[in-house]
Amino acid sequence: HLYDVIEELKTSKEQLQKSEEMLRDSRRAALNLMEDALAARKQAEEANAELVRENADRRQAEQELRVSEEKYRLLFENMAEGFALYELLYDEQGRPADWRVLEVNEAYTRHTGLLRDAIVGRTISELFPEAIPEYLPRFAEVVASQQAVEFETFSKLTGRYQHVASFPAGPHRFANAVTDITERNQAEQLLKNSEQRYRSLFDNMIDGFAYHRIILNE
């Protein structure tokens, strides 16, 4: 019956809204986790610099460095979202021209299909030169403005849709958090198709039809 179809469609919309809220909560949690990871990396670098300056505190600094690195490693490797740290590269005129992969986690490999050993230390012009015109302006702006951006894209390499959160990670560095949103996009498309199909059915009915809601006095 058309009434049942309408009710089913409303239920599908509510479920999709709940899924999107869960995804937003997951992104916020992942971004907080990434900020902690970057803070741990910064602490490790500062501890190493202190090690060079003051030999008297060498043992304590080494211990702090090991603890910081372990915290960073655990945070980094257990993130649900794919994470990659990059270094922005410039040409002789000081203009952004390329970027180098500094580090990625296991989730990044799962989301993109790119093995860590195959990409870390290499530049994007070596790996995917066709990606530079599309993404370089975005990432250069993140570094220049020190402001995060979010966008959705389609990966030709994996054939999957991805949500990318890109944010500054120090001078000339930026980091990306990658989430696979293919299933969400497919669900949205199915819902859209269902709405169009039932709207067409509704508009082309021969019999008159009206949907009413009974309001009871409490």
Salt bridges, closest charged atoms under 4 A:
GLU7 OE2 - LYS10 NZ 3.82
ASP25 OD1 - ARG28 NH2 2.11
GLU45 OE2 - ARG173 NH1 3.68
GLU50 OE1 - ARG53 NH2 2.88
GLU62 OE2 - ARG58 NE 3.17
GLU70 OE2 - ARG73 NH2 2.73
GLU87 OE1 - ARG100 NH1 3.37
ASP91 OD2 - ARG95 NE 3.09
GLU103 OE1 - ARG116 NE 2.77
ASP117 OD1 - ARG116 NH1 3.54
GLU126 OE1 - ARG122 NE 3.95
GLU150 OE1 - HIS163 NE2 2.79
GLU152 OE2 - ARG184 NH2 2.71
ASP180 OD2 - ARG160 NE 2.89
GLU188 OE2 - ARG184 NE 3.60
GLU195 OE2 - LYS13 NZ 3.08
ASP203 OD1 - ARG199 NH1 3.40
